[in-house]
Amino acid sequence: MADNRPSIVFADEKGNIFDFEPLAMVGRSGDYLIPIEDSDIIPVPKGGQFYVLPDRHPIGMDRQTGQIITLKKNPFDPSSPAFAVAIFLAAAHTQTYLAAWEPCDHATRLPLFAYTALGWKDGFVTTAIRTDISTRQDIDTFNMDTVRKGVELWKSSLPENRLVTHLAHCALVYGCPAALNLFQGREEGPLPTSPSCNARCIGCISHQPGGHPPAPQERIKFIPSPEEIAQVALTHITHVKDPVVSFGQGCEGEPLLAGDVIEEAIHMIRAKTDKGTINLNSNASLPEVIGALADAGLDSLRVSMNSARPLTYKAYFRPSYDFDALHKSIYEMKKRDKFVSVNLFVFPGVTDAPKEADTLKAFIKDAGVDMVQWRNLNIDPDVYLDTLGQKFPSGIGVKRLISEIPVRCGYFNPPL
């Protein structure tokens, strides 16, 4: 019954958030508005961030009539507006519905975050599922005192290493979880390498032409030397339980464009130790480089995709390479018996649209992909749908899609 559904939440002009029981919570799936059931929600995970959305009014469902209603005025102060609220989920959680709102005519583009539905039922609730049991980026695993001490230790041990200086900035200024883990001596360590890219992703989080919307973080401005990379990787690998080090971070372009440097760095690492997992996060655009890195000692590849359909993929990535390169790169890994993940940018209503879901299933099967990492796409939903320029029928549901993909489900690069 509608009366048992969670309630809508909204914000006033000062950013205070209220629940409003007469309107039930509504989520968004592509262009569709979906009344949210109890089975769709979980309590808000620790570490989620609430966003008040300017120039956007929340949408709910009248419990008495079932009518979809836009709440334009604050019901507790009708002289002021009501604004939509969304949640940016804590890591390891995948969104199943977007926040629902009606934009004003003058609404500006939203920053590059994921806007998941938020409601209220005996506390704040959201539409998401946990897709990885790893706690490596849980908010309560970070201790800034430990991070600062780690930064000082790394800088004193490797005073000339430019990569250490860059990663210290990522940790202390941006709060990058990967950099925080590096300086805490745990989990997966980042190895950003490339300042350039061969795609022009609409939602790139390290480079936006003209600065609008602003990129959440600054891209690395130099290519570290193989020695600098190997120093960071070996320090991490030799001090961490089940270590992973990864090329291809949010603060860089496409690492394959620095493939010769990475190849030499991997040789240096593997000359010292066979411990640890060396991973590459990539758009998989250069199969011959992938093959060379695999021969050097690369253990795993994570291929970023918003879709397995070339039309949808190209609209977002705007690549300078052919979509077939992804298949060829995965083949280069699999013929060497290496591990391959798909880093899937989840957008409810597109990712789970029938034609998208069917193509994704076929891609994973045909390519021999070992794992799907269900990551939330950070973009203004209206901008994304306009960019794709397609009409998508009602989705099968993100939860259902995940359950129907017969490979390992996760969110992070696993140690192998």
Secondary structure, DSSP 8 states (H G I E B T S, - for coil): -GGGS-EEEEE-TT--EEEEEEEEEEEEETTEEEE--GGG-EE--TT-EEEEETTEEEEEEETTT--EEE--EETTEEEEE-BEEEEE--TTEEESSEE-EEE-TT-----SS--B-EEESSSEEESEEE-----TT-GGG--HHHHHHHHHHHHHHSTT-HHHHHHHHIIIII--HHHHHHHHT-SEEE----S--S---TT-SS--GGGSS--SS----S---HHHHHHHHHHHHHHSSS-EEEE--TTSS-GGGGHHHHHHHHHHHHHH---SEEEEEE----HHHHHHHHHHT--EEEEEES-SSHHHHHHHH--SS-THHHHHHHHHHHTTT-EEEEEEEE-TTTTTSHHHHHHHHHHHHHHT--EEEEEE--S-HHHHHHHHT--------HHHHHHH--SEEESS----
